């Protein structure tokens, strides 16, 4: 089976989406039942993937209206003669071949207040194009349900392919010694770092240091200001972006990892923490509930008091932390990129048979 794989996010996106795209690409190349014709559009660096790639530095903002108007240039222009075309998390490129599209979440529509202005309109445009696809791939049942509810796409056209987990590797010095609480993600309202600061302030002087690792994004100044306001005991440290070795060391030694997100299509940082065997306190989102399967402490979204109570209990119960960490590690081991690639290939077969 010859697959035209649009790996544009591997060169234009950051963090989770870029990693997702690259790992799927690598696993598909390893299979002997798929011949991958990978291509990437958009401006930016070429990347050093060590994989065959057709790279075209064409501006996506200019291409998208042309695609909608005249349905050209098609995927076949870049991928050649293929059997199926797969677009990952972007406006799907026009094609005359059976098409598969990956949709990671509906959050710009369901949680528009957590995204920059225009994000919802952008997703509506992408969904309008995605309706032409024969099959939609997504990461979990919770997001599949949202796609059906919000976009009105039929459930039988949606295939679940759960991402694997590739924990960051290496070892590096960290700012504090345990005990400490860790949270990982962008400094933006969606990630709930302000709720973590409020929760740990409720612990008073007994709170250990709280390390928040991740780059600034939309409305980061507002979140930083709120953290400074509520962090009366000066426990919170905003580390900014950290390299993989530092992140691995933080996950490995954290006493508790907090995942306080207000909305997630999947919850990759939660899964990474689980893979390290860290005890996790997370907000009770459908996707996080599904991926964790009872191996993390769940609290209501935006409930600083409930989060403080969960942190207080875990900080005082080493045996409970150990049991949660071991259960989380076992659960995380069920997620593999090899398995995800097999499920994506099933989506290709479904598209060809439709």
C-alpha positions as CSV (number, residue, x, y, z in Angstrom):
1,X,0.0,0.0,0.0
2,X,1.5,3.4,-1.1
3,X,0.7,6.1,1.4
4,X,1.1,9.9,0.7
5,X,1.9,11.0,4.3
6,X,1.7,14.8,4.9
7,X,4.3,15.2,7.7
8,X,4.2,19.0,7.7
9,X,3.7,19.2,11.5
10,X,7.0,17.5,12.0
11,X,8.8,20.6,10.6
12,X,6.4,23.4,11.3
13,X,4.8,22.5,14.7
14,X,6.3,22.3,18.2
15,X,6.4,19.8,21.1
16,X,3.7,17.2,21.1
17,X,2.3,17.5,17.6
18,X,5.7,17.5,16.0
19,X,6.7,14.4,18.1
20,X,3.5,12.6,17.3
21,X,4.0,13.2,13.6
22,X,7.6,12.1,13.6
23,X,6.9,8.9,15.6
24,X,4.0,7.8,13.4
25,X,6.1,8.5,10.3
26,X,9.0,6.4,11.7
27,X,6.8,3.5,12.6
28,X,5.0,3.5,9.2
29,X,8.4,3.4,7.5
30,X,9.4,0.3,9.5
31,X,6.4,-1.7,8.3
32,X,6.7,-3.9,5.3
33,X,3.0,-3.5,4.3
34,X,3.3,0.3,3.7
35,X,5.4,2.3,1.3
36,X,5.6,5.8,2.7
37,X,5.8,8.8,0.4
38,X,6.3,11.6,2.9
39,X,6.1,15.3,2.1
40,X,6.2,18.5,4.1
41,X,5.0,22.0,3.1
42,X,5.3,25.3,4.9
43,X,8.1,27.6,5.8
44,X,10.7,26.7,8.4
45,X,13.7,24.4,8.8
46,X,13.9,21.1,6.9
47,X,14.7,19.0,10.0
48,X,17.1,16.1,10.1
49,X,15.0,13.0,10.3
50,X,17.1,10.6,8.4
51,X,14.0,9.6,6.4
52,X,13.1,10.1,2.7
53,X,11.1,13.4,2.5
54,X,9.9,15.7,-0.3
55,X,10.2,19.2,1.2
56,X,8.5,22.3,-0.4
57,X,8.8,25.7,1.3
58,X,5.4,26.9,0.2
59,X,3.5,29.2,2.6
60,X,0.6,27.4,4.1
61,X,-1.4,30.7,4.7
62,X,-1.3,31.2,0.9
63,X,-2.0,27.6,0.0
64,X,-5.1,27.1,2.1
65,X,-7.4,29.6,0.2
66,X,-6.1,28.2,-3.1
67,X,-6.9,24.6,-2.0
68,X,-10.4,25.7,-1.0
69,X,-11.0,27.6,-4.3
70,X,-9.4,25.4,-7.0
71,X,-8.5,22.1,-5.2
72,X,-4.9,22.4,-6.3
73,X,-2.0,21.7,-5.9
74,X,-3.0,18.2,-4.9
75,X,-1.1,15.8,-2.6
76,X,-0.2,13.7,-5.7
77,X,1.9,16.7,-6.8
78,X,4.3,16.1,-3.9
79,X,3.7,12.4,-3.1
80,X,3.5,10.9,-6.6
81,X,1.2,8.0,-7.4
82,X,-0.1,6.7,-4.1
83,X,-3.1,4.7,-3.0
84,X,-4.2,6.8,0.0
85,X,-3.3,10.2,1.4
86,X,-3.0,11.0,5.1
87,X,-3.0,14.5,6.5
88,X,-2.1,15.1,10.2
89,X,-3.7,17.9,12.2
90,X,-3.9,20.5,9.4
91,X,-6.2,21.7,6.7
92,X,-6.3,18.5,4.6
93,X,-4.5,18.9,1.3
94,X,-6.7,18.3,-1.8
95,X,-6.4,14.8,-3.4
96,X,-8.3,12.6,-5.8
97,X,-7.2,9.6,-3.8
98,X,-9.0,8.1,-0.7
99,X,-8.1,10.4,2.2
100,X,-7.5,9.9,5.9
101,X,-7.3,13.0,8.2
102,X,-6.1,13.1,11.9
103,X,-8.1,15.3,14.2
104,X,-6.5,15.6,17.7
105,X,-9.2,17.6,19.5
106,X,-12.2,19.9,19.2
107,X,-10.9,22.3,21.9
108,X,-10.8,25.6,19.8
109,X,-14.6,25.0,19.4
110,X,-15.5,23.5,22.8
111,X,-13.1,25.7,24.8
112,X,-12.7,28.7,22.6
113,X,-11.9,31.0,25.6
114,X,-8.7,29.1,26.1
115,X,-7.4,29.8,22.5
116,X,-6.4,33.0,20.6
117,X,-9.1,34.8,18.6
118,X,-9.7,33.1,15.3
119,X,-8.7,29.6,16.4
120,X,-12.3,28.5,16.3
121,X,-12.8,29.8,12.8
122,X,-9.6,28.0,11.8
123,X,-10.9,24.7,13.1
124,X,-14.2,25.2,11.4
125,X,-12.4,25.6,8.1
126,X,-10.3,22.5,8.7
127,X,-13.4,20.5,9.6
128,X,-15.2,21.6,6.5
129,X,-12.3,20.1,4.5
130,X,-12.0,17.0,6.7
131,X,-15.6,16.1,5.9
132,X,-14.3,15.1,2.4
133,X,-12.1,12.4,4.0
134,X,-13.2,8.8,4.0
135,X,-11.8,8.2,7.5
136,X,-10.9,10.3,10.5
137,X,-8.2,9.2,12.9
138,X,-8.2,10.4,16.5
139,X,-6.5,9.6,19.7
140,X,-9.1,8.4,22.1
141,X,-12.8,7.5,22.5
142,X,-13.5,10.8,24.4
143,X,-12.3,12.9,21.5
144,X,-14.1,10.7,19.0
145,X,-17.3,11.4,20.9
146,X,-16.6,15.1,20.7
147,X,-16.0,14.9,17.0
148,X,-19.4,13.3,16.5
149,X,-21.1,15.8,18.9
150,X,-19.5,19.0,17.6
151,X,-18.7,18.2,14.0
152,X,-21.6,15.8,13.3
153,X,-19.3,13.3,11.6
154,X,-20.5,9.7,11.7
155,X,-18.9,7.5,14.3
156,X,-18.3,4.6,11.9
157,X,-15.9,6.9,9.9
158,X,-13.7,7.5,13.0
159,X,-10.8,5.2,13.9
160,X,-9.1,5.3,17.3
161,X,-5.3,5.1,17.2
162,X,-3.9,5.8,20.7
163,X,-0.5,7.5,20.7
164,X,2.5,5.8,22.1
165,X,4.6,7.4,24.8
166,X,8.3,8.2,24.2
167,X,9.5,9.6,27.6
168,X,12.3,12.2,27.3
169,X,15.7,10.7,27.8
170,X,18.9,11.7,29.6
171,X,20.0,13.1,33.0
172,X,20.8,16.7,34.0
173,X,20.9,18.9,37.1
174,X,17.6,20.1,38.4
175,X,16.9,23.3,40.4
176,X,15.9,21.6,43.7
177,X,16.1,18.3,45.4
178,X,13.0,16.3,46.3
179,X,10.4,16.6,47.6
180,X,8.9,18.9,44.9
181,X,5.7,19.1,42.8
182,X,6.1,19.3,39.1
183,X,3.8,20.5,36.3
184,X,4.8,20.4,32.6
185,X,3.2,22.4,29.7
186,X,2.8,25.8,28.2
187,X,2.2,28.9,30.4
188,X,-1.3,29.6,29.1
189,X,-4.8,29.5,30.7
190,X,-5.6,26.0,29.3
191,X,-2.8,24.3,31.3
192,X,-4.1,25.5,34.7
193,X,-0.8,26.5,36.3
194,X,-2.6,29.2,38.2
195,X,-4.8,26.6,39.8
196,X,-1.7,24.7,40.9
197,X,-0.4,27.8,42.5
198,X,-3.7,28.4,44.3
199,X,-3.8,24.8,45.5
200,X,-0.2,24.8,46.9
201,X,-0.8,28.1,48.6
202,X,-3.5,26.4,50.5
203,X,-0.9,23.9,51.8
204,X,0.8,26.8,53.5
205,X,4.4,26.5,54.7
206,X,4.1,22.8,54.4
207,X,4.1,22.9,50.6
208,X,7.3,21.7,48.9
209,X,8.7,23.7,46.0
210,X,6.5,23.7,42.9
211,X,8.3,23.6,39.5
212,X,6.4,24.7,36.4
213,X,8.3,23.7,33.2
214,X,7.3,24.9,29.8
215,X,7.4,27.9,27.4
216,X,5.2,31.0,27.4
217,X,2.2,31.0,25.1
218,X,-1.0,33.0,24.7
219,X,-1.9,35.1,27.8
220,X,1.1,33.9,29.6
221,X,1.6,37.3,31.2
222,X,-1.9,36.9,32.8
223,X,-1.0,33.5,34.2
224,X,2.3,34.7,35.6
225,X,0.6,37.6,37.2
226,X,-2.0,35.4,38.8
227,X,0.7,33.0,40.1
228,X,2.6,35.9,41.7
229,X,-0.6,37.1,43.3
230,X,-1.6,33.8,45.0
231,X,1.9,32.3,45.7
232,X,2.1,34.0,49.1
233,X,4.7,31.5,50.4
234,X,6.9,31.8,47.3
235,X,7.0,28.1,46.5
236,X,6.4,28.4,42.7
237,X,9.3,28.5,40.3
238,X,8.6,29.0,36.6
239,X,11.5,27.3,34.8
240,X,10.5,28.2,31.2
241,X,11.3,25.6,28.4
242,X,13.7,22.9,29.5
243,X,15.7,20.4,27.4
244,X,14.8,16.7,27.3
245,X,17.5,15.6,29.7
246,X,16.3,18.1,32.3
247,X,12.7,17.2,31.8
248,X,13.6,13.5,32.2
249,X,15.3,14.2,35.5
250,X,12.4,16.3,36.7
251,X,9.9,13.5,35.9
252,X,12.1,10.9,37.4
253,X,12.6,12.6,40.8
254,X,9.3,14.5,41.2
255,X,7.4,13.7,44.4
256,X,4.1,14.4,42.6
257,X,3.3,15.5,39.1
258,X,0.3,17.8,38.7
259,X,-1.7,17.9,35.4
260,X,-4.2,20.7,36.0
261,X,-5.4,21.2,32.4
262,X,-8.8,22.8,31.7
263,X,-9.1,20.9,28.4
264,X,-7.2,18.1,26.6
265,X,-7.7,16.0,23.5
266,X,-5.5,13.3,24.9
267,X,-3.1,14.3,27.7
268,X,0.4,13.5,26.6
269,X,2.3,15.1,29.5
270,X,0.1,13.1,31.9
271,X,1.0,9.9,30.0
272,X,4.7,10.9,30.1
273,X,4.6,11.3,33.9
274,X,2.9,7.9,34.2
275,X,5.6,6.3,32.1
276,X,8.2,7.5,34.6
277,X,6.2,5.9,37.4
278,X,5.3,9.3,38.9
279,X,2.2,9.7,41.2
280,X,-0.1,12.1,39.3
281,X,-2.8,14.4,40.4
282,X,-4.9,15.4,37.4
283,X,-8.1,17.2,36.5
284,X,-11.0,14.9,35.7
285,X,-11.2,15.4,32.0
286,X,-12.8,12.6,29.9
287,X,-9.6,12.0,27.9
288,X,-7.4,11.9,31.0
289,X,-9.8,9.6,32.8
290,X,-9.7,7.3,29.8
291,X,-5.9,7.2,29.4
292,X,-5.2,6.9,33.1
293,X,-7.8,4.2,33.8
294,X,-7.8,4.7,37.6
295,X,-4.1,5.1,38.1
296,X,-4.0,8.8,38.9
297,X,-5.8,11.0,41.5
298,X,-8.5,12.9,39.7
299,X,-10.0,16.2,40.9
300,X,-12.6,18.5,39.4
301,X,-11.4,21.1,36.8
302,X,-10.6,24.6,38.4
303,X,-11.1,23.3,41.9
304,X,-8.0,24.5,43.8
305,X,-9.4,23.2,47.1
306,X,-9.9,19.7,45.8
307,X,-6.4,19.7,44.3
308,X,-4.9,20.9,47.6
309,X,-6.7,18.1,49.4
310,X,-5.4,15.5,47.0
311,X,-1.8,16.9,47.2
312,X,-1.9,17.0,51.0
313,X,-3.0,13.4,51.2
314,X,-0.4,12.2,48.8
315,X,2.4,14.2,50.3
316,X,1.7,12.5,53.6
317,X,1.3,9.0,52.3
318,X,4.5,7.6,50.7
319,X,3.0,4.1,50.3
320,X,0.1,5.5,48.3
321,X,2.4,7.5,46.1
322,X,4.5,4.3,45.4
323,X,1.4,2.3,44.6
324,X,0.0,5.0,42.3
325,X,3.3,5.3,40.5
326,X,3.7,1.6,39.9
327,X,0.1,1.3,38.6
328,X,0.6,4.3,36.3
329,X,3.8,2.9,34.9
330,X,2.1,-0.4,34.0
331,X,-0.8,1.5,32.4
332,X,1.6,3.6,30.4
333,X,3.3,0.5,29.1
334,X,0.1,-0.3,27.2
335,X,0.6,2.7,24.9
336,X,3.0,2.1,22.0
337,X,3.8,3.8,18.8
338,X,4.0,0.5,17.0
339,X,0.4,-0.3,18.0
340,X,-0.7,3.1,17.0
341,X,0.8,2.7,13.5
342,X,-1.0,-0.6,13.1
343,X,-4.3,1.1,14.0
344,X,-3.5,3.9,11.5
345,X,-2.9,1.3,8.8
346,X,-6.3,-0.2,9.6
347,X,-7.7,3.3,8.9
348,X,-6.0,3.2,5.5
349,X,-7.5,-0.1,4.7
350,X,-10.9,1.1,5.8
351,X,-10.5,4.2,3.5
352,X,-9.6,2.0,0.5
353,X,-12.5,-0.3,1.1
354,X,-15.1,2.5,1.6
